[in-house]
């Protein structure tokens, strides 16, 4: 492989990363991947002596670093409200985010149709100001034991901070054990970050 071909591949790699970053819903991931793309594409621009392009990438990298710094400093102030079965907001939220929810909870239809029954004992919404960041549906099958039907966070807040806040809240409310069943790889990664351990076909978190 010639040097010129390698240089071209570097340029394509940088451009591809920038494009991929634009497809991401997480602002933090977008900034990180975009920054990496700026570094690689900026290096390519310097190699081919395209200094205006290199300067542009340097500016974009600086902006990304500044935004990432601000994101790390701005702690989100979450609040939790517990809803009652039959609350119309539950169906509204499920319908509004249905396509995304179904990616992680393929059985969404089975419990979205049961939100007005006594099956769901604990219903929590996690808010940032007036914005709902997450919805949690579970059944308390015995004192201190929850079985999760839905633990969903909107893409904008999908950095595990909602989950950490929620589980701290549940622990403070006397919950000692939480059980979940899910085979979606991305959600399994989330559960592991939240401290769940696989036990056969289920995942268990104890406090």
C-alpha positions as CSV (number, residue, x, y, z in Angstrom):
1,X,0.0,0.0,0.0
2,X,1.4,3.4,-1.0
3,X,1.9,6.3,1.3
4,X,-0.6,8.4,-0.7
5,X,-3.2,5.7,-0.3
6,X,-2.6,5.6,3.5
7,X,-2.9,9.3,3.7
8,X,-6.2,9.2,1.8
9,X,-7.5,6.5,4.2
10,X,-6.7,8.8,7.1
11,X,-8.7,11.5,5.6
12,X,-11.7,9.2,4.9
13,X,-11.5,7.8,8.4
14,X,-11.7,11.3,9.9
15,X,-14.6,12.3,7.7
16,X,-16.4,9.1,8.5
17,X,-16.1,9.7,12.3
18,X,-17.5,13.2,11.9
19,X,-20.5,11.8,9.9
20,X,-21.1,9.0,12.5
21,X,-21.0,11.5,15.3
22,X,-23.9,13.4,13.7
23,X,-26.0,10.3,13.9
24,X,-25.6,9.9,17.7
25,X,-28.4,10.9,20.1
26,X,-26.2,11.2,23.1
27,X,-24.7,14.7,23.1
28,X,-21.6,13.6,25.1
29,X,-20.9,10.7,22.7
30,X,-21.5,13.0,19.7
31,X,-18.9,15.5,21.1
32,X,-16.3,12.8,21.8
33,X,-16.6,11.0,18.5
34,X,-16.7,14.3,16.6
35,X,-13.5,15.4,18.5
36,X,-11.7,12.3,17.4
37,X,-12.8,12.9,13.8
38,X,-11.6,16.5,14.0
39,X,-8.2,15.3,15.2
40,X,-7.8,12.7,12.5
41,X,-9.1,14.9,9.7
42,X,-7.1,17.8,11.0
43,X,-3.9,15.7,10.8
44,X,-4.9,14.7,7.2
45,X,-5.3,18.4,6.4
46,X,-1.9,19.2,7.7
47,X,-0.3,16.4,5.8
48,X,-1.7,17.6,2.5
49,X,-0.9,21.2,3.5
50,X,-4.6,22.3,3.5
51,X,-4.1,24.8,6.4
52,X,-7.5,26.4,6.3
53,X,-9.1,23.0,6.7
54,X,-6.7,22.2,9.6
55,X,-7.6,25.5,11.2
56,X,-11.3,24.7,10.9
57,X,-10.8,21.3,12.6
58,X,-8.8,22.9,15.4
59,X,-11.6,25.4,16.0
60,X,-14.2,22.6,16.0
61,X,-12.1,20.6,18.4
62,X,-11.8,23.5,20.7
63,X,-15.6,24.0,20.7
64,X,-16.1,20.3,21.4
65,X,-13.7,20.4,24.4
66,X,-15.4,23.5,25.8
67,X,-18.9,21.9,25.4
68,X,-17.7,18.6,27.0
69,X,-16.2,20.6,29.9
70,X,-19.5,22.4,30.5
71,X,-21.4,19.1,30.3
72,X,-19.2,17.6,33.0
73,X,-19.8,20.6,35.2
74,X,-23.5,20.8,34.8
75,X,-25.0,18.3,37.2
76,X,-28.5,17.4,36.4
77,X,-31.1,18.0,39.1
78,X,-33.4,15.0,38.9
79,X,-36.8,14.7,40.6
80,X,-38.9,11.6,40.9
81,X,-42.7,11.4,41.0
82,X,-44.6,8.2,41.7
83,X,-47.8,7.8,39.6
84,X,-50.9,5.7,40.2
85,X,-52.1,3.0,38.0
86,X,-54.4,4.4,35.3
87,X,-52.6,7.8,35.1
88,X,-53.2,9.0,31.5
89,X,-49.6,10.3,31.4
90,X,-48.2,6.8,31.3
91,X,-50.0,5.9,28.0
92,X,-49.1,9.3,26.6
93,X,-45.4,8.8,27.3
94,X,-45.4,5.2,26.1
95,X,-47.0,6.2,22.8
96,X,-44.7,9.2,22.4
97,X,-41.6,7.1,22.7
98,X,-43.0,3.8,21.5
99,X,-40.5,3.1,18.6
100,X,-37.5,3.7,20.8
101,X,-38.9,1.8,23.8
102,X,-39.6,-1.2,21.6
103,X,-35.9,-1.5,20.7
104,X,-35.1,-2.3,24.3
105,X,-38.4,-3.8,25.5
106,X,-39.8,-5.9,22.6
107,X,-42.8,-6.9,24.8
108,X,-43.8,-3.3,25.3
109,X,-47.3,-4.0,24.0
110,X,-48.0,-6.5,26.7
111,X,-47.5,-4.0,29.6
112,X,-48.6,-0.8,27.8
113,X,-52.0,-2.4,27.6
114,X,-51.9,-3.2,31.4
115,X,-51.1,0.2,32.8
116,X,-54.6,0.7,34.2
117,X,-54.6,-2.6,36.1
118,X,-53.2,-3.4,39.6
119,X,-50.3,-5.4,38.0
120,X,-47.9,-2.4,38.0
121,X,-47.4,-1.5,41.6
122,X,-44.6,1.0,41.3
123,X,-44.6,3.6,38.6
124,X,-41.9,6.3,38.7
125,X,-41.1,9.2,36.3
126,X,-37.8,10.8,36.5
127,X,-37.8,14.5,35.5
128,X,-35.3,17.3,34.8
129,X,-37.3,20.4,35.4
130,X,-40.4,20.0,33.3
131,X,-38.8,17.3,31.0
132,X,-39.4,13.6,31.6
133,X,-36.1,11.8,31.3
134,X,-37.3,8.3,32.2
135,X,-40.2,6.0,33.0
136,X,-40.0,3.1,35.4
137,X,-42.7,0.4,35.7
138,X,-42.4,-2.4,38.1
139,X,-44.4,-4.8,40.3
140,X,-43.7,-5.2,44.0
141,X,-44.3,-8.9,44.3
142,X,-43.4,-9.0,48.0
143,X,-42.2,-6.5,50.5
144,X,-38.9,-4.9,49.2
145,X,-38.9,-6.9,46.0
146,X,-39.5,-5.3,42.6
147,X,-39.9,-7.0,39.3
148,X,-39.2,-4.6,36.4
149,X,-41.4,-4.3,33.4
150,X,-39.9,-1.2,32.0
151,X,-36.8,0.9,32.9
152,X,-36.6,3.4,30.0
153,X,-34.5,6.6,29.7
154,X,-34.9,9.0,26.8
155,X,-31.8,9.3,24.5
156,X,-30.9,12.8,25.6
157,X,-30.3,11.5,29.2
158,X,-28.9,8.0,28.4
159,X,-25.6,8.4,30.4
160,X,-26.7,6.1,33.3
161,X,-27.2,9.1,35.6
162,X,-31.0,8.6,35.5
163,X,-30.7,5.0,36.5
164,X,-28.3,5.8,39.4
165,X,-30.6,8.4,40.7
166,X,-33.7,6.1,40.4
167,X,-32.1,3.1,42.1
168,X,-30.8,5.3,45.0
169,X,-34.4,6.5,45.4
170,X,-35.8,3.0,45.4
171,X,-33.2,1.9,48.0
172,X,-34.2,4.8,50.2
173,X,-37.8,3.8,49.8
174,X,-37.1,0.3,51.3
175,X,-36.5,-1.7,48.2
176,X,-33.9,-4.4,48.9
177,X,-34.0,-6.5,45.7
178,X,-34.8,-5.8,42.1
179,X,-35.4,-8.4,39.4
180,X,-35.3,-7.9,35.6
181,X,-35.5,-10.0,32.5
182,X,-34.2,-8.7,29.3
183,X,-32.1,-10.1,26.4
184,X,-31.4,-6.9,24.5
185,X,-27.6,-6.5,24.5
186,X,-27.5,-2.7,25.0
187,X,-29.9,-2.9,27.9
188,X,-27.9,-5.8,29.4
189,X,-24.9,-3.5,29.4
190,X,-26.9,-0.8,31.1
191,X,-28.1,-3.2,33.8
192,X,-24.5,-4.4,34.5
193,X,-23.5,-0.8,35.0
194,X,-26.4,-0.5,37.4
195,X,-25.1,-3.4,39.5
196,X,-27.3,-6.2,38.2
197,X,-25.9,-9.7,38.2
198,X,-27.2,-12.5,35.9
199,X,-28.8,-15.4,37.7
200,X,-29.9,-17.9,35.0
201,X,-32.4,-16.2,32.8
202,X,-32.9,-13.1,35.0
203,X,-30.8,-10.2,36.3
204,X,-30.8,-9.4,40.0
205,X,-29.7,-6.2,41.9
206,X,-29.6,-6.3,45.7
207,X,-29.0,-3.4,48.1
